[in-house]
Amino acid sequence: MMTLKERIDVLARLGSHLLQEDDYLEAVMKRTEYNNGWFTVAQQQASISAIARQFLDRAALEAWASPYELEPATPQTVGIVMAGNIPLVGFHDWLSVFVAGHRAVVKLSEKDQFLFPYLMKVLQQLDSRTAGYVKLANRLEGFDAVIATGSNNAARYFEAYFGKYPHIIRRNRNAAAVLSGSETPEELNALGQDVFQYYGLGCRNVSKVYVPKGYDFGPLLQALHNYREVVLNTKYKNNFDYNYALHLLNNEPFRANGCIMLLENPQLHSRIACLHYEYFETIDEVEKDLQARKGELQCVVARPGLLQRPAFAFGKAQQPSLTDYPDDVNLLEFLAQLS
């Protein structure tokens, strides 16, 4: 068994490795892109960089772990069902289990089969004892607790199958942004990162913006057009063309700039290549609506100080810290209580 200090040490070393050149990792990323056209090498690199800088920093790991007793007398086996919407989306779940001193049995998504195993291989090269903390499986068996992430439909099956075990089960969520109308071009350009990173497929991607009555969409459309290279991805372009044609045929009003469509729609979730917007008169209205939708929201993006609730700065939605838990469920606290 490894002590908490030893586990943090090897994780920090993994983080340092991921920030260096690795020809084999480059080959794994190319294989991943070939297998899944959404996971371009650039998108995978963005995910790996965020993990290395936000999750695998030694000081951050030590501060994250410090409030808990993470030397379990009887380590448990935790089953993890990983989603496949963005590269390495389930890494934080495995990381939490490892830091907590438990073993993980991981079921990978078919959409993301190669990156995580390679990272585990590197970890085992750094310290062979880590091999005892993770097992890849096509079917979860022999577990004591479960962390599962999937669609709303999948979550119903997870509840039925895993409900008798200690569990965390996650469903569909999205992010929203709140604009005051006085944002700078630099802020709107950063917002584009929150919209387009991972082609909008992540639960932390902004899929809807709240804008004040009379909002001028010109600067926003111009800023989002800076990300027009997204249409070079065939999958994204197919979705954009389909949605564009659909709304034209249905004679539904929209705004577009060649790489995204803006639609007035109160729903939080939007289709790929679409961004919903909703007008407001007062910030209080928005605060109340966000509170009512808290079960649908993963995070909110806004200029600092605009909202009373916590919000990410523009461009930071896809850079969560270790304590920015999915669905606001404290995963490390849940794992620390297993014994």
C-alpha positions, -999 to +999 in steps of 0.1 A: +000+000+000+010+036-006+008+064+019-011+096+010+022+114+007+034+088-018+002+089-038+004+127-041+041+125-050+035+101-079+006+122-091+027+153-091+053+135-111+027+124-136+016+160-139+052+171-147+055+143-173+023+154-191+037+189-195+067+175-214+070+161-249+059+125-251+060+109-286+041+079-275+013+101-261+012+119-294+006+086-311-021+077-286-038+110-293-037+104-331-052+070-326-079+085-304-088+111-330-090+083-357-114+064-335-135+095-325-135+125-348-147+148-320-115+141-301-090+160-322-054+161-310-058+198-301-089+190-279-070+161-262-040+184-256-063+210-240-078+183-217-044+169-207-029+204-201-059+213-178-055+180-159-017+185-154-020+222-143-052+221-123-054+186-109-018+173-107-001+203-090+015+191-058+004+221-036-032+219-050-033+182-042-020+186-007-045+214+000-074+194-014-066+163+007-057+181+039-093+183+055-098+145+053-085+113+068-074+095+037-056+065+050-084+039+051-080+009+073-098-012+048-095+002+013-127-003-007-132-010-044-150+018-062-166+011-096-163+041-121-184+043-152-168+070-173-186+092-198-172+098-233-184+133-242-150+150-239-114+136-235-106+122-201-138+135-186-137+108-159-101+114-148-112+134-118-133+105-105-103+081-107-080+107-092-104+112-062-105+074-056-068+071-058-061+100-035-087+086-010-066+054-009-092+031-025-090+009-055-109+017-088-125-006-113-130+015-144-154+010-173-142+032-201-165+048-227-161+033-262-156+069-273-124+074-252-106+040-249-069+049-252-059+080-233-067+069-197-050+035-201-019+052-213-019+076-184-022+046-160+008+030-178+029+061-173+018+062-137+029+026-132+063+034-148+067+061-122+057+038-093+048+001-099+026+000-068+000+022-085-010-009-106-028-022-076-051+008-074-067+006-108-083-021-130-100-017-164-131-038-170-158-042-196-183-050-168-182-037-133-181-065-107-169-069-071-173-032-061-183-017-028-194+018-042-201+033-076-195+066-094-214+066-127-218+094-153-241+093-183-272+107-200-305+111-182-317+078-197-285+060-187-288+074-151-322+057-147-305+024-154-276+032-131-301+040-103-318+006-108-286-013-110-263+005-085-289+019-061-282-006-033-246+005-031-231+038-019-232+058-051-229+090-070-248+091-102-246+120-126-270+131-153-269+157-182-259+192-172-249+224-190-234+258-183-249+292-188-233+327-191-248+360-179-239+391-199-244+427-188-240+442-223-208+460-213-183+432-218-151+440-236-141+423-269-115+404-249-141+391-225-165+380-253-136+363-271-128+344-239-165+334-236-160+318-270-136+294-254-164+284-230-188+278-259-165+261-284-140+241-263-146+204-270-171+215-297-196+223-269-200+186-259-190+191-223-212+196-193-192+228-185-197+242-220-219+273-222-250+264-240-271+294-231-265+331-225-287+355-206-287+390-221-303+423-211-333+436-231-321+455-262-288+436-262-266+443-293-256+408-306-231+422-331-200+422-309-209+387-295-213+373-330-181+389-341-162+374-311-176+340-317-166+342-353-130+341-341-136+304-335-148+297-371-122+270-376-146+247-357-164+242-390-133+225-404-143+195-382-166+174-404-188+163-375-193+199-363-200+212-398-226+185-404-244+195-373-242+232-381-256+226-417-284+204-404-295+228-378-292+258-402-314+240-428-339+228-402-345+263-389-347+278-424-373+252-434-393+258-403-391+295-408-378+300-373-358+332-366-321+329-356-288+348-358-257+332-373-222+340-382-211+309-402-200+288-372-228+290-347-265+298-345-280+320-318-316+311-310-340+327-285-350+297-264-354+294-226-341+259-225-306+255-210-295+226-233-289+235-269-280+214-300-245+212-312-235+244-331-263+263-315-264+287-286-296+297-268-302+331-254-329+346-232-335+383-224-338+397-189-347+430-173-330+427-139-301+406-126-325+394-098-346+377-125-315+358-137-305+349-102-339+334-095-339+315-128-305+301-122-315+289-087-346+272-101-324+254-127-297+244-102-304+207-110-296+214-147-266+236-142-229+225-140-215+260-137-222+297-145-199+321-163-201+359-158-179+390-151-167+389-115-191+407-092-221+406-115-239+378-097-243+370-060-237+334-067-202+320-075-193+322-112-164+314-134-146+342-153-149+342-190-127+315-206-124+295-174-154+272-174-133+243-187-105+248-162-121+235-130-101+232-098-100+200-077-128+213-056-151+222-084-170+189-081-194+178-108-230+184-098-216+201-066-213+167-049-182+166-027-166+134-041-136+133-018-158+136+013-180+107+000-149+086-006-134+095+028-164+080+045-161+046+028-144+020+050 
